[in-house]
Structures are given as C-alpha cells and as structure tokens.
Amino acid sequence: MKPFLDENFLLQSETAEKLYHNYSKSLPIIDYHNHLIPSQIANNTQFENITQVWLAGDHYKWRAMRANGVDEKYITGNASDFEKFEKWAETVPYTLRNPLYHWTHLELERYFGITDLLSGKTARKIFDECSAQLQTPAYNVRGLLDKMNVEVVCTTDDPLDSLNFHQQFASEGTKLKMLPAFRPDKAMHSDDVQALNEYIDKLEAVVDKSIISFTDYIDALKNRHDYFAKNGCSVSDHGLEQIYAEDYTINEISSIFAKIRAKQNISHHENLQFKSAMLVFFAQWDHQKGWVQQYHLGALRNNNQRMLRQLGPDTGWDSMGDFSQARMLSKFLNRLDNENQLTKTIIYNLNPADNELIATMIGNFNDGSIAGKVQFGSAWWFLDQKDGMIKQLNALSNMGLLSRMVGMLTDSRSFLSFPRHEYFRRIVCNLFGEDIENGELPNDLEWVGKIVQDISYFNAKHYFKF
C-alpha cells in the first residue's frame, strides 16, 4: 500500500517516476489563463491568514461546503476568518474522491510544509501555522508565486480596464511577468440590452468619444484592443456557451446596434447575429496582432437565480451545459481560415461529451504553418481533475498530437492553486510511463522525457512567445 501524497503520488510505475522527477518536476510554470487580481500582484499583497488567500473567491470550495450542509454565513457571509476556515476543515474529510481532497493537501504541503490531514480536529493548529507563515516576507504574493517557480501569469481583464496595475508592475522590471488578457464578454452580451447599454456608456467615458453608431462602437473597442497590445497583451479569452456564427451583413448589425442604443428589444435571431459579428471582429484583430485567442465553451451559468440576486455571478452556481458545438464552431473557424484571418487558437470544452468533437475539430484547421496552431485546451473547470484530465489527454492523443499540447493552466482566483500544474504533470508522466511499461511505447526515456518537458513547459513558451 502506498502512503498518501508521497513523492510518487499518482505515479504508478518506475518509468513514470523517472519521467516526472528527472524531466518535468523542476520546470517553470507559464500560467497563461487565470483570474488572479492584478492589484494584489502589483502591490505584493501580504495576506493576514490562510482564509483570505485560500477561501475568498474559491467557488470550488464553496460548492463543497454547501453540499456538506454549511450555512452561507461561513462561506460568503460575515463569520470570522477562522470560523470560515474551520467549516472548510470540517468539510475536507467528506471530500474523499473529489479533487479538492488532493488539491487541499498538496497546497498545504507544497506551500507550508504541512503534512497533517486537514479536519475539524486539526483546524486550529493548521490555521495558526499557515497564518504565521503568511505574515512573513517570504509569503507575500510574489513569494508564493516564486515558491512554485512561476514565470508568467496572464490575468483576465475587461476591455474597460485601465491596466494601471499591469503598468505599475511592468515598471519594476521583475523576472516574473504579469500580462493582461483581453476578455470582451460584456461587450457582446446583447442578451441584456440594458446592461449592454450601460457597458457602452462606460466605454464612451474610457475612450472619451460618443458611441452612437456600430462603427463608433467597433472603433472604440479596437482602440481598447490596441491599448491592451501596447501594455503587453498578446492573448484574448472568451467565455461562451457556444460559438456564434450566424450569417449577417454589416447593415443588419448596424440596425441591430441602433435598436440596442435606443434600448429597444431585439429578436433572438438578431441577438445571435450581433454576437456572431462581434466574435469575427475580435478574431480579426487578434490575427492582425498575432495574438492567441482562447474560447471556453459550454458553461451553463447562474442557474440559481435566487442566489445570483443575493451574491452575484461567479459564486458557485454554474454547471456544465449541453450545447450543440460542432456546426457553428466549424463555420466560425472556416470563415476566418478562408479569409486567412485565423490566428493561433485554443478551444476548451466543459462537457466531456465534446472531447472527441473538439479533438477532431482542431485537425480541420491545423494547416502546417505553426506546430499546434489550433489547440484542444486542457481539461477545464469541472474537468480539471484526474479523470477529466486523462479523458482529455486520451482524446487528444488518439485524434491529434498530444506532443504539441501547450499544457496546463490554473484558471484560478487563488495564489495557492499552482500545484495544479504539478498534478497535471504527474498525470501526463504516468500515462507515458504506463505505455512504456506495457510495451506500447519504446523505452526511450530521452525522447519521451523531451515530449513530457514540451507538454509541461516548452510548448507553451514557444507558442505564446512571452
């Protein structure tokens, strides 16, 4: 029987152990998509205790606590930091076989050297020990990133963002890079005409120009896209239920935009046309600048309207959706490719039923110009756990080139989430190790080790060129 979380955690063979420890373990981390708060990196925040750095904003943990019967007071409410941590600690023993059990103990060990299992009985001891370390200079935000050998973090930023914290950080000239990513979801959210109008009004203030026509709107957003580029941005990101690729004319979109600005309702078809046009404009700008565009597809968000009203979005009430993905995704990519405007692209799916769909779709648009130009992104959100990662890796292996994959990302709001890269690397090494042990791959550790290193780090470094 293997001990829990020892140095060979998830590594089921001697070959897997060699691949991980000799080739993958020590490589830096390029985290090209996350939801970290730029001000906390720029100002090198020092957290007072582990609740502040670990539980605030982490809806993975919040969902588990709710499922365990914990009152909202101890999750997003006004309970003390220790009370919130204690309720999480009491929940952890009930998370067996959920990835949270692995992540929790990996993070306690990697950041704080704590090997005790977290529970209600150990809550006070672990809270005090972690909090004491967090109050020392080595455990400020940049110290936490340095402990995990993080080289690059790409935050997720709305086009309206001033990027002042990115500018502040860049002026220091540190080894760590913090770069913005252009996330224009709100700019194309025509489902809610009132909210979109309010957004356009804010954009007017940012660019200091009136926005009356659709041309005005596109010019203003292009201005922000250019501004992001000047501030080191080379990545865009879109969180969508599905790709929109309805046929439209610019005259039709101009008319739809006029309705939006007049605060008139638009039809379902007009809504889809508007979103389709916006996606094309964003993709064209990305291509012009040589950016990498990312599409996160398949989340059914804000399912619990009562809790949305109470807590707002991104608080743990989202799930997988079962949207039809193939036809519109193909149409969208094909349009860009036909016009020679398809830039490097990463597609993530939230529903595992779409694994093979995405794995085959990317092959339609990998044209040989760049290795791995169109990528099947790493297992995302509800799928970034052992089973989900293995299924994604196997689908990509069977139908594409796993060897060209750009690896893992945290997609996280927590500075303690970076052991997810380790988790991913261990799983990759175990898959290759298992195949070698079974005689399904040659026992060529030098070559397989190079492939493992590429997936862990070098493919991302070459692909993004940060």
C-alpha distance (Angstrom), angle and dihedral (degrees) to the residues before:
residue distance angle dihedral
M1 . . .
K2 3.79 . .
P3 3.80 119.3 .
F4 3.80 116.4 -112.5
L5 3.79 116.0 -91.9
D6 3.80 97.6 -8.2
E7 3.81 122.7 157.5
N8 3.80 90.0 -79.7
F9 3.79 96.4 50.3
L10 3.85 110.0 156.8
L11 3.81 90.7 2.7
Q12 3.79 106.5 116.8
S13 3.80 101.1 -179.6
E14 3.78 141.5 37.1
T15 3.79 89.8 -111.5
A16 3.81 91.5 53.9
E17 3.79 89.1 50.3
K18 3.81 91.5 53.2
L19 3.79 92.6 47.5
Y20 3.79 93.2 51.1
H21 3.80 101.0 39.9
N22 3.82 97.7 38.2
Y23 3.79 101.5 36.5
S24 3.80 115.6 17.0
K25 3.79 111.8 25.0
S26 3.80 100.9 75.5
L27 3.80 99.9 42.5
P28 3.81 119.2 116.2
I29 3.81 122.1 -106.2
I30 3.79 125.8 -113.9
D31 3.80 105.5 -167.7
Y32 3.77 101.3 -170.0
H33 3.81 97.4 175.0
N34 3.79 127.6 36.2
H35 3.79 141.8 125.6
L36 3.80 99.0 -125.5
I37 3.80 116.1 147.7
P38 3.83 109.5 -107.8
S39 3.82 94.1 -150.5
Q40 3.80 90.5 59.7
I41 3.80 91.3 55.4
A42 3.80 94.7 42.2
N43 3.81 92.6 47.7
N44 3.81 93.0 38.7
T45 3.79 92.6 -128.4
Q46 3.79 118.8 -143.2
F47 3.79 109.8 -149.2
E48 3.77 117.0 -143.4
N49 3.79 95.7 -144.4
I50 3.79 143.5 -4.2
T51 3.80 94.2 -95.8
Q52 3.78 90.7 63.9
V53 3.79 94.7 51.5
W54 3.82 98.6 33.0
L55 3.80 111.0 33.5
A56 3.80 105.2 28.2
G57 3.79 107.9 99.5
D58 3.82 95.9 -2.9
H59 3.79 103.1 128.2
Y60 3.82 91.5 175.9
K61 3.79 88.1 69.2
W62 3.79 92.6 38.6
R63 3.81 92.1 57.4
A64 3.78 91.5 50.1
M65 3.79 92.1 49.5
R66 3.80 91.9 50.2
A67 3.80 90.4 48.7
N68 3.81 87.4 52.5
G69 3.79 91.7 55.5
V70 3.81 98.8 -102.5
D71 3.80 114.9 156.6
E72 3.82 116.4 -117.0
K73 3.80 88.7 -117.6
Y74 3.82 87.9 74.8
I75 3.81 94.3 44.5
T76 3.80 110.7 42.7
G77 3.81 97.6 -10.8
N78 3.78 135.2 93.9
A79 3.79 100.3 -79.1
S80 3.80 115.9 128.2
D81 3.78 120.2 -91.3
F82 3.78 91.7 -107.3
E83 3.80 92.8 48.5
K84 3.81 89.6 53.3
F85 3.79 91.4 48.1
E86 3.79 91.4 47.8
K87 3.80 91.6 53.4
W88 3.81 89.5 50.0
A89 3.80 90.1 48.4
E90 3.80 90.1 51.6
T91 3.81 89.2 50.8
V92 3.81 96.9 49.7
P93 3.85 97.1 77.0
Y94 3.80 87.3 56.6
T95 3.81 92.3 55.1
L96 3.82 93.9 75.3
R97 3.83 109.2 147.7
N98 3.79 90.8 14.9
P99 3.84 112.1 109.4
L100 3.80 88.1 -122.1
Y101 3.81 88.3 75.0
H102 3.80 91.0 57.4
W103 3.81 95.4 40.8
T104 3.80 93.4 47.3
H105 3.77 94.4 54.9
L106 3.81 94.8 38.2
E107 3.80 89.6 54.8
L108 3.81 94.1 46.3
E109 3.80 90.5 51.0
R110 3.82 100.0 40.1
Y111 3.80 97.3 46.1
F112 3.79 103.0 28.4
G113 3.80 106.5 20.2
I114 3.81 90.8 -121.3
T115 3.79 115.8 149.5
D116 3.81 97.9 171.2
L117 3.79 114.9 111.7
L118 3.78 112.0 -109.8
S119 3.80 115.1 -118.3
G120 3.76 139.7 131.9
K121 3.80 88.6 -82.5
T122 3.80 94.3 55.0
A123 3.80 97.0 35.7
R124 3.80 98.9 100.5
K125 3.81 94.6 44.7
I126 3.82 93.9 48.0
F127 3.81 93.6 42.3
D128 3.80 91.6 53.1
E129 3.80 94.6 43.8
C130 3.82 95.1 48.1
S131 3.79 93.5 42.6
A132 3.80 91.7 50.8
Q133 3.81 90.5 53.7
L134 3.80 92.3 45.3
Q135 3.79 89.7 58.5
T136 3.82 92.2 59.5
P137 3.86 122.4 90.4
A138 3.80 93.3 -111.7
Y139 3.81 90.3 62.2
N140 3.77 101.6 55.4
V141 3.81 115.2 118.3
R142 3.78 95.4 -86.0
G143 3.79 90.2 45.2
L144 3.80 89.8 55.2
L145 3.80 90.9 50.8
D146 3.79 91.3 46.6
K147 3.81 91.2 52.8
M148 3.81 88.6 61.1
N149 3.84 93.4 44.9
V150 3.81 91.9 -117.4
E151 3.79 112.2 -179.9
V152 3.83 102.6 175.0
V153 3.81 135.3 17.1
C154 3.80 122.2 -173.0
T155 3.77 111.9 -160.5
T156 3.82 124.4 -156.7
D157 3.79 113.1 -112.0
D158 3.78 137.2 179.6
P159 3.82 117.2 -127.5
L160 3.81 88.5 -114.3
D161 3.80 92.5 60.9
S162 3.80 115.0 115.7
L163 3.82 90.7 -144.6
N164 3.79 87.2 -142.5
F165 3.79 92.4 143.6
H166 3.80 91.4 50.8
Q167 3.80 88.1 51.3
Q168 3.79 91.6 47.9
F169 3.78 91.7 50.2
A170 3.82 94.9 44.2
S171 3.80 90.6 53.1
E172 3.81 89.6 64.0
G173 3.80 92.6 62.0
T174 3.81 95.3 -141.1
K175 3.80 124.2 172.1
L176 3.80 90.0 -116.7
K177 3.79 113.5 80.2
M178 3.80 121.6 -145.5
L179 3.79 110.4 -172.2
P180 3.81 131.2 177.6
A181 3.80 125.6 -120.3
F182 3.81 121.4 -150.6
R183 3.85 109.2 -121.5
P184 3.84 108.6 176.3
D185 3.82 99.4 170.9
K186 3.81 93.8 125.0
A187 3.79 91.0 50.8
M188 3.81 91.5 64.2
H189 3.82 99.2 34.6
S190 3.79 96.3 120.6
D191 3.81 91.6 155.5
D192 3.82 85.6 89.2
V193 3.81 109.8 42.0
Q194 3.80 93.5 -175.1
A195 3.80 93.9 51.8
L196 3.81 91.5 45.5
N197 3.81 90.6 51.8
E198 3.78 90.5 51.4
Y199 3.80 88.5 50.9
I200 3.81 91.8 50.2
D201 3.80 89.7 50.3
K202 3.80 89.5 54.8
L203 3.80 90.2 48.1
E204 3.81 89.3 53.5
A205 3.79 89.2 57.1
V206 3.81 92.8 47.9
V207 3.83 95.4 50.8
D208 3.81 93.1 32.8
K209 3.80 93.3 -131.2
S210 3.78 134.6 109.6
I211 3.80 115.5 -107.3
I212 3.77 110.7 -151.2
S213 3.79 105.6 136.1
F214 3.78 132.8 42.9
T215 3.79 88.5 -109.9
D216 3.81 88.6 56.8
Y217 3.79 89.3 51.5
I218 3.79 95.6 49.4
D219 3.80 91.4 46.0
A220 3.80 91.0 52.0
L221 3.80 93.4 49.0
K222 3.80 91.1 45.7
N223 3.80 86.8 53.2
R224 3.82 89.0 56.6
H225 3.81 92.3 45.1
D226 3.81 88.6 53.9
Y227 3.80 90.3 46.6
F228 3.80 91.2 53.3
A229 3.80 90.1 50.3
K230 3.80 90.6 53.0
N231 3.80 87.9 54.1
G232 3.79 95.8 55.3
C233 3.80 100.4 -88.5
S234 3.79 116.6 148.0
V235 3.81 100.1 152.6
S236 3.79 132.5 73.4
D237 3.78 127.5 -169.0
H238 3.79 135.1 -164.2
G239 3.80 127.7 -168.1
L240 3.82 106.0 -157.3
E241 3.77 139.4 158.8
Q242 3.79 86.9 -134.8
I243 3.79 140.1 -25.2
Y244 3.80 114.1 -80.3
A245 3.80 116.2 -141.4
E246 3.79 108.3 157.1
D247 3.79 118.9 153.6
Y248 3.80 114.1 -103.0
T249 3.77 144.5 156.4
I250 3.79 124.7 -134.4
N251 3.81 88.4 -117.5
E252 3.79 89.6 57.2
I253 3.80 92.0 48.9
S254 3.79 91.1 47.7
S255 3.79 89.4 53.5
I256 3.81 91.9 47.8
F257 3.79 90.6 49.6
A258 3.80 90.8 51.1
K259 3.81 88.4 55.3
I260 3.79 90.3 49.7
R261 3.80 92.3 51.3
A262 3.81 89.2 47.6
K263 3.82 87.1 53.0
Q264 3.78 91.5 -120.4
N265 3.77 123.0 148.0
I266 3.79 117.0 -101.9
S267 3.80 126.2 -151.5
H268 3.79 124.5 -106.8
H269 3.80 90.2 -107.0
E270 3.80 92.2 49.6
N271 3.80 89.0 50.1
L272 3.81 90.5 54.9
Q273 3.80 91.8 45.8
F274 3.80 92.1 52.0
K275 3.80 93.0 49.6
S276 3.80 90.4 46.6
A277 3.78 92.4 53.5
M278 3.78 93.1 47.4
L279 3.80 92.1 52.2
V280 3.79 90.8 52.4
F281 3.81 93.4 50.8
F282 3.81 92.0 48.8
A283 3.81 91.3 47.9
Q284 3.81 92.1 49.3
W285 3.79 91.5 52.4
D286 3.80 90.6 47.8
H287 3.80 89.5 53.0
Q288 3.79 93.1 48.3
K289 3.79 90.0 55.8
G290 3.80 97.6 38.3
W291 3.81 92.5 -117.6
V292 3.79 126.5 158.4
Q293 3.82 112.1 -115.5
Q294 3.79 121.5 -153.5
Y295 3.81 128.2 -161.6
H296 3.80 120.3 -164.8
L297 3.80 105.1 -164.9
G298 3.78 135.0 -172.6
A299 3.81 111.2 31.5
L300 3.81 117.4 140.1
R301 3.78 99.8 -153.7
N302 3.79 136.3 -160.5
N303 3.81 96.2 12.1
N304 3.80 94.0 162.9
Q305 3.80 105.5 64.5
R306 3.79 94.0 -177.1
M307 3.80 92.0 57.0
L308 3.81 91.8 41.0
R309 3.80 88.3 59.0
Q310 3.79 90.4 47.1
L311 3.82 101.7 42.7
G312 3.81 107.9 11.6
P313 3.83 128.6 -129.7
D314 3.83 126.7 -35.1
T315 3.79 93.8 34.7
G316 3.79 99.5 116.8
W317 3.81 108.4 -76.6
D318 3.81 99.8 111.1
S319 3.79 129.9 104.0
M320 3.78 143.7 171.4
G321 3.79 117.2 -65.3
D322 3.78 128.7 -151.6
F323 3.78 99.4 -136.3
S324 3.78 123.4 158.7
Q325 3.80 104.7 -107.7
A326 3.80 112.7 166.7
R327 3.81 108.2 70.4
M328 3.81 99.1 45.5
L329 3.81 93.1 40.1
S330 3.81 89.2 53.0
K331 3.80 92.0 46.7
F332 3.80 92.7 49.4
L333 3.80 96.0 47.7
N334 3.80 91.6 42.5
R335 3.81 92.0 53.8
L336 3.79 91.5 52.8
D337 3.80 92.9 43.8
N338 3.82 92.2 49.0
E339 3.80 89.5 54.1
N340 3.83 91.8 44.5
Q341 3.80 88.8 -117.1
L342 3.80 101.8 116.2
T343 3.78 109.9 120.0
K344 3.80 127.3 -170.9
T345 3.79 105.7 -55.2
I346 3.81 136.9 -166.8
I347 3.81 119.8 -164.7
Y348 3.81 121.8 -164.4
N349 3.79 124.9 -172.4
L350 3.79 127.1 -159.3
N351 3.79 97.6 -162.9
P352 3.83 111.8 70.3
A353 3.81 88.5 -150.1
D354 3.82 84.7 76.1
N355 3.82 96.2 54.7
E356 3.78 96.8 101.6
L357 3.80 90.9 37.9
I358 3.81 92.1 58.7
A359 3.81 93.3 38.5
T360 3.80 90.3 57.5
M361 3.82 96.0 37.6
I362 3.81 93.6 60.5
G363 3.80 89.7 57.0
N364 3.80 90.1 62.3
F365 3.80 91.2 65.3
N366 3.80 104.8 32.8
D367 3.79 95.6 108.3
G368 3.80 100.9 176.5
S369 3.80 94.3 -105.5
I370 3.81 92.5 109.3
A371 3.80 129.0 13.8
G372 3.78 106.4 -107.1
K373 3.81 93.7 0.0
V374 3.81 92.5 161.9
Q375 3.79 111.4 40.0
F376 3.79 136.2 -162.9
G377 3.80 97.9 -135.7
S378 3.79 122.9 -131.3
A379 3.79 120.6 -84.8
W380 3.80 105.4 -68.9
W381 3.82 136.9 -144.4
F382 3.81 107.9 -42.2
L383 3.82 88.2 20.7
D384 3.82 99.8 52.3
Q385 3.80 91.4 100.1
K386 3.78 132.6 95.0
D387 3.79 98.5 -84.3
G388 3.81 94.0 40.1
M389 3.80 92.8 48.3
I390 3.79 93.3 48.7
K391 3.80 92.3 49.8
Q392 3.81 91.8 49.2
L393 3.80 92.3 46.5
N394 3.80 92.0 48.3
A395 3.81 93.5 48.3
L396 3.79 90.7 50.5
S397 3.81 91.6 44.7
N398 3.79 93.1 51.3
M399 3.79 97.4 45.0
G400 3.79 106.1 24.4
L401 3.80 141.4 7.9
L402 3.80 113.9 -62.0
S403 3.80 86.1 -178.4
R404 3.83 89.6 70.6
M405 3.82 96.6 48.5
V406 3.82 115.4 126.8
G407 3.79 92.8 -137.4
M408 3.78 135.6 -135.5
L409 3.80 137.4 -18.4
T410 3.79 132.1 -174.6
D411 3.84 101.3 -131.2
S412 3.78 81.4 -164.2
R413 3.80 141.4 141.4
S414 3.80 92.7 -152.6
F415 3.80 129.3 87.4
L416 3.81 87.7 -149.0
S417 3.80 95.2 61.0
F418 3.80 99.5 86.4
P419 3.82 95.8 99.6
R420 3.81 84.0 77.2
H421 3.80 84.9 82.0
E422 3.80 88.7 55.9
Y423 3.80 90.0 47.6
F424 3.80 90.6 53.0
R425 3.80 93.8 45.5
R426 3.79 92.1 50.8
I427 3.81 90.6 51.7
V428 3.82 92.0 49.2
C429 3.80 91.7 49.0
N430 3.79 91.4 47.9
L431 3.81 92.0 52.4
F432 3.80 92.8 51.5
G433 3.80 91.3 41.5
E434 3.78 91.8 51.8
D435 3.81 91.9 51.1
I436 3.81 91.4 50.1
E437 3.80 92.3 48.0
N438 3.82 89.6 50.1
G439 3.79 92.7 50.4
E440 3.82 91.4 -113.7
L441 3.81 92.2 118.4
P442 3.80 128.9 31.5
N443 3.78 118.0 -96.8
D444 3.81 91.5 -113.9
L445 3.78 102.5 136.2
E446 3.78 93.4 175.2
W447 3.81 93.3 59.6
V448 3.81 97.7 35.2
G449 3.79 88.2 45.6
K450 3.81 89.4 55.2
I451 3.82 90.4 51.2
V452 3.81 90.2 50.0
Q453 3.81 90.2 50.3
D454 3.80 90.9 49.5
I455 3.81 92.6 52.1
S456 3.80 91.4 44.3
Y457 3.80 97.3 49.0
F458 3.80 123.4 -31.0
N459 3.82 98.7 68.0
A460 3.80 90.1 56.2
K461 3.79 91.5 45.7
H462 3.80 92.0 53.4
Y463 3.81 95.2 39.3
F464 3.80 99.1 49.9
K465 3.81 97.1 30.5
F466 3.80 92.0 -152.9
